[in-house]
Amino acid sequence: MMSEHEHEDAAPPLPFFVYGTLRPGEPNHDLFLRGRVHREEPGALSGAALYDGPGYPYAVERATGTVHGEIVTALPEAYPELLACLDRLEEYEPGGSVNLYERVEREVTSGDGRRVRAWVYVAAPSVAARLRAHGRPIEGGDWLARAQGTR
């Protein structure tokens, strides 16, 4: 039986860059990543800003700014299932017209300075336009720093 993502031939097994509720200590980390991860390390995405959403953030691509998060490398045997689960969590459907997020391949920088190609869920164009016009940016681009300030 084919999974919903087997038709997506352009989905190489890349790590994921997570910046919100999938980060360690946040509610979706254990729900989605526990038992499926080979490695997690600090990372940063340049050329993006972080905006506050209804309980979760959105990364919006732009010329300046940095979003802080983790680079998550899945266990090889867990990768296909994790990719499908994260796509559902982020309400991303390849080619979908009502996506909240788009899954894009971007270069992120690890804590030790390595450049890594990773999947990043960024705000879909219609969502990004609303956030740029009316959204609340998260200063410093770090969801955990913002979340700790409100707890």
N, C-alpha and C positions, 0 to 999 in steps of 0.2 A: 504494500500500500504506500503510495507516495504522500509525503507530507505537503503541507501548503507552501513550503518554501523550496521544494526540490525543483520547481520550475525556474527558480531564480539562480541561473548559472553564474551570475556575476557576484556571488556572495562568498568570497574566499574566507577561510577560517582566521579572521583577524581578532585581536583582543578588542575589548569594549572599553571606551572611556566613559566612566559614570561620574556624575557630578551632583546628584540629588539624593533621592530616597533609596538608591541602590548602594550608597556608600556605607562603609562599616559603621554600625551603631544606628543606622536609620532603618525604618520599618520594612522596606522591601529587600534589604540586604540578605537577611536569613531566609526569607520566603523564596527568593529566586536564585541566590548564589550559593547557599550552603551545599556542600558536597559536589559542586560542579566546577569549582575553581582550582586551578593549578597555582596561580600567583596573583597577588594584588600589590600594587606599588603606587606611590603618589605620582601624579602627573598634572600637566597643564595644557590647555587648549588656547592657543593664541588666535587673535582675530575673531573674538566672540565676547559677548556680554551676557551676564546672567540676570534673568528677570524672575521676580516672585510670581508664582502661579497660585492656584487654589490648593495649597498644601504640598506643592512640588514646584521645582523651578523649570524654567525654559532657558536653554542656551540659544542666543540669537547671533547669527554670524554678522560681523561688521568689520570695518577696517582696523579698529583698535580694540583693545581689551583682552583680558585673560580670564578664563574660567578654570578653577582649581577642582581637582577630583582625584580619581584613582583609575589606573590602567588595570583592567581585569583580564587575565588570560584564563580561558576555560580549559578544563580537562578535555583532551581530544574526543573522548567517547561521549562527553556531555554537550559538545558544541552544537550539534544540530538542534537538539531539544531546547537548549538555552537560547539560541537565536530565535526560535519560534516563540518561546515564552516571553522574551523581552520585546519582540515585535508586538505581541498582544498587549503586554503591559503598557507600552508606549502608544498604543492605538495606531500603529503603523502598518499599512498594507501596501506592498509594492505597487506603485502606480495608482494608489487610491486618491480620490479627489477630496476626501474629508479628513485626511490625516491631521492629527494634532502635532505629530512629530514626523520628520523625515530621517531615515537612517542613512548617514553619509559616511564615506571613508575620508578621514582627515589625518593629518600628521599632528601628533601630540608629543610633548616633551616629558620624559620621565624625570623623576627626582634627581637622578645622577647625570642628567643632560643628554641621554640618548633620545634620538628621534624615532618614533614608533608610529606606523600606520595602524589606525584603529577605527572601529565603528563608533560613531557618535550620533546620538539622537538629538537633532536640533529642531527648533520650532519650525513647523511647516510655514511656507510663505505667507499665507493668510493670517496665521497666528502671530508670526514675526512682525507683520505690518501693524497689527493692533497693539502689540507690546511696545514697539518703537513709538507709537503715537500716544498711548495712554498707560503703558505699563510702569511698574515700579522696579527700577534696576536694583540689584543687590550689590552694594559697594564692595569692592575688593574681589568680586567674582567667586566667593566661597560660600556655598550653601550651609555648610556646617558652622561656620563662624556666625552667619545670620541666624541659623536655627538655635544655636547656643545662646545668642543674645535675647531670644524671645522665650526661653524655657524658664 
